[in-house]
Amino acid sequence: MMFPKSPKSLIKPSRRDVLAYGAAGALSAPFVNRAWAQTTELNMLAWYGHGEPDIVGAFEEANNVKFVPKYYAGGDNMLALIAQSPPGTYDVILSDAEFVQQLNAAGYIEPLDAGDYPFDDMLHPDFAKFPGHWDGDTLFSVMVRFGHLGVSYNTTAISAEDAMSYKCFWNEAVTGKVGHFDWHLPSLGMISLYNGNAAGLWDLDDAAWSAVQETTMSLRPQVGGYFDYGGTFNSLKNGEMLAMCGIGDWITGVLEKDGAPVASVIPEEGGIQWTESYCIGKGSAKADIVKTFMQYMLSPEGQVKSAQMAAYPGNCITKGGRALLNEVDGAEAARTHQVEGDPMNPITLIETGRIHYRDIPKNQTLEDWNDFWSEYKNA
Amino acid sequence: MTKRLYALTFRLPLILWSALFFIGPLIFLAAMSFFLVKNYRMVEAFETVNWVRMFSRGFFWDAYWRTLGLAALASALASLIAFPAAYALAFRASDTQRRLAIAFLIIPFFTSYLVRVFSWFVILAEAGVINAMLGTIGLGPYTMLNTAFGTVVGWLTLTLPLVLILQTLALASVDRNLIEAAQNLGCPPLRTLLSVILPAAKTGLIVAALIAFILSFGDFVSPYYLGGSKPPTLPILIIDTTKSGQQWPRAAVVAIVMMATLITIAFAAVTAAYAKRASR
């Protein structure tokens, strides 16, 4: 028969008490261990949305892991966050492709085994050998999704025909209603395309760079504001902005699905591709599970999740992913033209040379571009 | 000796706190403005290049004067808008009404400033409440979001309740005998206000305006979300500078200039606030 323990026995336990507590502790140890082993935390550095349940939820459940995301906005912001953290801080890094080379040069990422990833299933050969992802024969990053940037517009204010040129940003109908995504790289890239630099969009000599600055400045009277993701989203949704420079379907797609009269097109002058790639952070003690996660994101299931991402949609890069998307969500596949034979099929756009991979300036520093961007905002 | 030690014991936490969390970071900020950035990493150095670069950029000075002007405008507007209400609360309302009003004025601070700023979207948008109301009498729509007007509205959201509370407290503490004496001597109401009440409450009124200025001058949220970053203020310039290229040293230059400006203005304002009392 058990009796309640007197306070005295707790303060000064007998030998029997010690044995009883010891046995209880020993018996409960496996449960404690199991509780501790329940979750492996994976520190993720990524654009907003990649660590949310709609993307990682199923993987977390299946693999007993928990993602702890740290979100950034812009590649140099990402580089700075890594630079300011000790090695091993981030297990998985989602990088804009143009910054992978810098991640590698700075020694922030681990080499990968190419045999672990489905490179034979890519929709385009470039995706397997994406610029900057390989150092010689060594793979450092795996592309996971992409999207295209062009003219994003309110369909009640700009006609589909007018939207086929960046010239529509100068339309009187949108004076004071042209917004910018507040990052110099995509906006200035688009102006560079508009200036006819498709052959060397990022490779501007002094004269071409001056011309880009001049053209950009001429757009200033049309500009209604400079926005982050939330601001861009809101201003397009509530009609404050009728055209947006520097974005694409990654923002308008979310609004379009919500019924807003907005769309994005790749104009005649060409569009810019944003590309997102996964890397394993240098010194990560969880490289194996990160590899499994990357394989999952490249699997048809992962690719569909990426294409349907709540924060912002991205195109599939594998044939398997695209096939499954067409099967389970034909409407989204059609909306994003990820259908064979569609003239705006993103792969077709790449093959026909309409798309240029986003890069960093070749002859100017990012600082030069940023300085000009500040000047432009203040003009 | 024991008395001094006793006094020091009580002062020590404040001294330590200031040294650790104000003086220390301030020294680091000043030192950082001379550092360099290489490969997204700060490198310790003693170079004046960041100062030279920022001071030679037209956009820096544009942002500086704009921020100064807009913050001064917001501070003046907050003071002017708050004054009649503060006057009524101080001289017309009962003690209970005043206490209740002050409690209501504190309530907005229970909600995040960011949320309050976002709520203005619904009101100021072209398809928002104000334009809908103006539309009924055939006016508008007017663009209010993504303008300097939007920025000032956001700053007033931040500062107006605070200014009103401080003004109310300042006016409520004015010696009633002085007012009665002025009235007994036949001083008209406006003259009583200008010659008796305002000078007596001057310190509180100036401090209220100063706080409104300080909060507006350093605020990032309203210029970004309601002003559309167009044109940018100094806090937005700090964000821009750090966001691209991670130029924390250049951002430190902007921050130091902002602090120097605020210290100068605060010193001038406090001097003005206590000027008359000191001369008595």
HADDOCK unambig.tbl for C-alpha pairs under 7 A between the chains (distance, minus, plus):
assign (segid A and resid 76 and name CA) (segid B and resid 243 and name CA) 6.96 0.50 0.50
assign (segid A and resid 76 and name CA) (segid B and resid 244 and name CA) 5.88 0.50 0.50
assign (segid A and resid 76 and name CA) (segid B and resid 245 and name CA) 6.09 0.50 0.50
assign (segid A and resid 77 and name CA) (segid B and resid 243 and name CA) 5.67 0.50 0.50
assign (segid A and resid 77 and name CA) (segid B and resid 244 and name CA) 6.82 0.50 0.50
assign (segid A and resid 79 and name CA) (segid B and resid 40 and name CA) 6.69 0.50 0.50
assign (segid A and resid 80 and name CA) (segid B and resid 40 and name CA) 5.47 0.50 0.50
assign (segid A and resid 80 and name CA) (segid B and resid 246 and name CA) 6.38 0.50 0.50
assign (segid A and resid 83 and name CA) (segid B and resid 40 and name CA) 6.64 0.50 0.50
assign (segid A and resid 83 and name CA) (segid B and resid 41 and name CA) 6.17 0.50 0.50
assign (segid A and resid 224 and name CA) (segid B and resid 146 and name CA) 6.49 0.50 0.50
assign (segid A and resid 225 and name CA) (segid B and resid 146 and name CA) 5.91 0.50 0.50
assign (segid A and resid 225 and name CA) (segid B and resid 228 and name CA) 4.50 0.50 0.50
assign (segid A and resid 225 and name CA) (segid B and resid 229 and name CA) 6.05 0.50 0.50
assign (segid A and resid 225 and name CA) (segid B and resid 230 and name CA) 5.47 0.50 0.50
assign (segid A and resid 226 and name CA) (segid B and resid 228 and name CA) 5.60 0.50 0.50
assign (segid A and resid 226 and name CA) (segid B and resid 229 and name CA) 5.59 0.50 0.50
assign (segid A and resid 226 and name CA) (segid B and resid 230 and name CA) 6.78 0.50 0.50
assign (segid A and resid 227 and name CA) (segid B and resid 228 and name CA) 6.51 0.50 0.50
assign (segid A and resid 231 and name CA) (segid B and resid 225 and name CA) 6.88 0.50 0.50
assign (segid A and resid 240 and name CA) (segid B and resid 125 and name CA) 6.92 0.50 0.50
assign (segid A and resid 240 and name CA) (segid B and resid 126 and name CA) 6.68 0.50 0.50
assign (segid A and resid 366 and name CA) (segid B and resid 245 and name CA) 6.54 0.50 0.50
assign (segid A and resid 367 and name CA) (segid B and resid 245 and name CA) 5.93 0.50 0.50
assign (segid A and resid 370 and name CA) (segid B and resid 244 and name CA) 6.37 0.50 0.50
assign (segid A and resid 374 and name CA) (segid B and resid 59 and name CA) 6.78 0.50 0.50
assign (segid A and resid 375 and name CA) (segid B and resid 59 and name CA) 5.38 0.50 0.50
assign (segid A and resid 377 and name CA) (segid B and resid 230 and name CA) 6.53 0.50 0.50
assign (segid A and resid 377 and name CA) (segid B and resid 231 and name CA) 5.94 0.50 0.50
assign (segid A and resid 377 and name CA) (segid B and resid 232 and name CA) 6.72 0.50 0.50
assign (segid A and resid 378 and name CA) (segid B and resid 59 and name CA) 5.75 0.50 0.50
assign (segid A and resid 378 and name CA) (segid B and resid 231 and name CA) 5.21 0.50 0.50
assign (segid A and resid 378 and name CA) (segid B and resid 232 and name CA) 6.24 0.50 0.50
